[in-house]
Amino acid sequence: LKDRFAANFTWRRLWIVVTLLWLLVYIGVAIFLRKRQKANLFFACVFGGIFGGVAVSWYFAIIWPTLTSMIPSEKSAQFSGLLVTISLFGTIPEPFIYSAIVQTTNYYFLAAATLLPWLLIGAIIMSTVDFEKGAAQAGQTGGRVVNAVPLQPSAVSSTDVQMSCA
């Protein structure tokens, strides 16, 4: 069942799932912030924390394997640094825009709604990426979620693990 399930998911489909999860989080938080009540703010924080945590963990669980499937293995450090730099650069304008709108309008719903265009821009960019072509150009086998041979539990003994940890 696991192999059949994993064989049906490409990197593009997983990115669509992560983008939809982020969209759910943004819309859910915006709905809770419609009214300016402390209870709604509490539930917005709880909802955003739970589903936002899942979305962030899925994002980081998918972004590194996606990157490594599309780059040559001898240049992995170079491209990993580029990915981190671009990811951090993207986090600079969002808090300032959100804070400026909250300070000028005191309307949290509008401030949360301004984050949606960033999500849509990212979704448009990710929909144009050809993961299979990138993996082929890098000389990697990629495009599918499961493209490596699974590790057999009997192949590693407990003494090997103890020796490697020492």
N, C-alpha and C positions, 0 to 999 in steps of 0.2 A: 504494500500500500504506500509506504514511504517513497519508494522509487518511482511508482506511477504518479504520485502527487508531485514530487519534485521535478520529474521529467516534463510536466506540463507548464512549469513556470520558467519563463525567461527573465532576464534581468529587467527588461522593459515592463513586464507585467508586475514584477515586484515593486518597481519604482512607482507604477500607477497605484498599487495598493498603499504604499507609504504616503503618496501625495493625497490620496483620498482620506487616509487617516488624519493627516494634518488638517485637511479641509474640515473634517468632522470636529476636530479640536477647536479650530478657529470659530466655526459657526456656533458650536456649543458654548464656548466662553462668551461670544458676543450675545447670545440669547440670554444667558444669565446676567449679563451686564446691562440689559435693556433698562431695567429700573434701578434707581439709585438707593438700594436698600442694603444694609450690612449683611443680611442673610443671603442675598443673591451674590454679593461679593465673595462670601465664604464658599458658597457652592460653585462659583466660577473658579475659585482657586483649587478646590478639591477636584472638580471635573478636569481642569487644565493640568493639574498635577498628575492625576492617574493616567489619563489618556495621552497627555503630553510626554510622560515618562515612557510609555509604550512606543509612541511615535519616535522619540529620540533614540531609544534602544534599537528599534528596527532600522532607523536611518543609519546608525553606525554599524549595525550588523550587515547592512547591504552595501554601504559605500566602499568599504575596503576591498571586499571580494570583487566588486564591480571594477574598481580601479586596477587591481592586480590582474584581472582577466584581459585587460586591454593595453597593458604596457609590457615591454620587454623586461625580463627579470633582472637584467643587469642595470636597468635604470629605475628600479623601484624606489630607491631613496629620493631621487631627484623629483619624481612625479608625486610621491607622498608629501614632500615639502611644499610643492606647488598646490596640491589639494588643500592642505591645512591653511596655507596663506590665503587662498581664495575663499575658503569657508569662513575664516576669521574676518576677512575684509567685508563679507556680506552681512556680518552681524553689527557693523558700525552704524549704518544709517537707520535701521529699524527702531532701536530704542529712542533715538532722538526725535524721529517723526511721531512715535507713539506719545512720548512725553510732551512734545510741543502741542499736540492736539488736545491732550488731557488738560494741560495748563491753560490753553486759550478757550476751550469750549466747556471744560469740566464734564465731558460726555464720554464715558468709557466705551460705550457701544460704537461710536464713530471711530474712536481710536483703535479698537480691535478690528473694525472693518477695514481700516487702512492697511492692515497687514495682509489682507487677502491678495492684493495685486502682486506682492512679492512672491506669494505661493504660486500664483498663476504664471508669473514670468518663469519661475523655476520649472514648473510643469511643462511649459512650452519648450524650454531649452532641453529638458530631459527627453521629451518626445521626439526630438530631432536626432538624438544620438543613436547611431547604429552599433550596438554592442557586438554583434557577430562580426561585422567588418573590422572593428577595432581589435578584436581578439585574433582575427585572421592576419591582420597586418603586424601584430606584435609577435606572431608565431606561437600564440597560446591556443589551447583548445578552450573555447569559451562560448558564451551566448546562452548557455543553460546553467541553471543553478547548481546542479550536481554534475561536475565534470572531472572529479578526481576519484581515484580508487579509495574506497573506505578502508580505514585501518581495522585490521582484524584483532579482536581482543586477545586471542591466543598467541599472536605474534610477539607480544611484549610481555616479558615475565616481570615479576615484582623485583627481582634482583637487578634487572636492567634499569628499572625506574629508580631504585635506591642508589645505584652507582652513578646515574646521571645527575642526581640531585646533590651528590657529595662534592 
